[in-house]
Amino acid sequence: MITADFHMHTDFSGDSETAPQDMVLGAIAKGLKTICFTDHYDKDIYYDGAEEVLDIPRYFETMRTLRDYYKSKIDVRIGIEIGLQPHLGGFYNQLCRSWPFDFVIGSVHAIQRQDLYDNKAFFTKHGDEEGYRIIFLEMLEDIRATDGLDVLGHIDYMVRYGSHKAREYSYRKFAGEIDEILRYLIENGKGIELNMSGFKYGLGFCHPHPDILKRYRELGGEIITIGADGHRPDHIAYDYYRVTEILEACGFTYYTEFKERKPIFKSL
């Protein structure tokens, strides 16, 4: 049974209006034993004209208070989701060394310095198939530049924003690019996440697609965290009833949590 959610957001992130305490209470109500907050730090990405830069001192003060207050009911860990871009590798490496995070997700939210969420012109120009390939290639640049991450988040996130979503997407179509990403992560001791938000957004599969999860395991990948990418309490542990079956079908017998940047393996 999966009792941890290692990807969740609060009003410290620009795309959530939920107080951190409400996320803690929601997780307790759902029977979770461990959660990790992973609020956004998306340097050089702007939402409604504002750069999404996390107030880290206030973040740690708030999360430590919650961790101590609810320690008899749930284990609260403090993480971050950094928005990868090739030119930001040095900045994020220093950031992640400077603060005592339990866990760091590195995620690609932007391509060519433009936020994917608000960049329809990119897919209009390139089409979905070429666009996805460009993003996977930049993703490889991102992880080569940024050593500070523990796992690469929602690898095929970009499919949400393609003109035709998954119609022109499959592991097989991009196997060369995806395998290079997975091999680099494995060789450098990094993991990936199973992110359940693909179901939430109607794609019909998790991020990444189970074909990628299976390939990661075939290549020797071991580190895999589980998260719902929730932005409000009802998102916590979203569709977790599917997780064990997905992981077992892909060759896993365990999942991973992180504490003080160290992986902890848990049986399914």
Secondary structure, DSSP 8 states (H G I E B T S, - for coil): ---EE--B--TTSTT----HHHHHHHHHHTT-SEEEEEEEEEEEEEETTEEE---HHHHHHHHHHHHHHTTTT-EEEEEEEEE--GGGHHHHHHHHHHS--SEEEEE--EETTEEGGG-HHHHHHH-HHHHHHHHHHHHHHHHHH-TT-SEE--TTGGGGGSTTTTTT--TGGGHHHHHHHHHHHHHTT-EEEEETHHHHTT-SS-BS-HHHHHHHHHTT---EEEE--BSSGGGTTTTGGGHHHHHHHTT-SEEEEEETTEEEEEE-
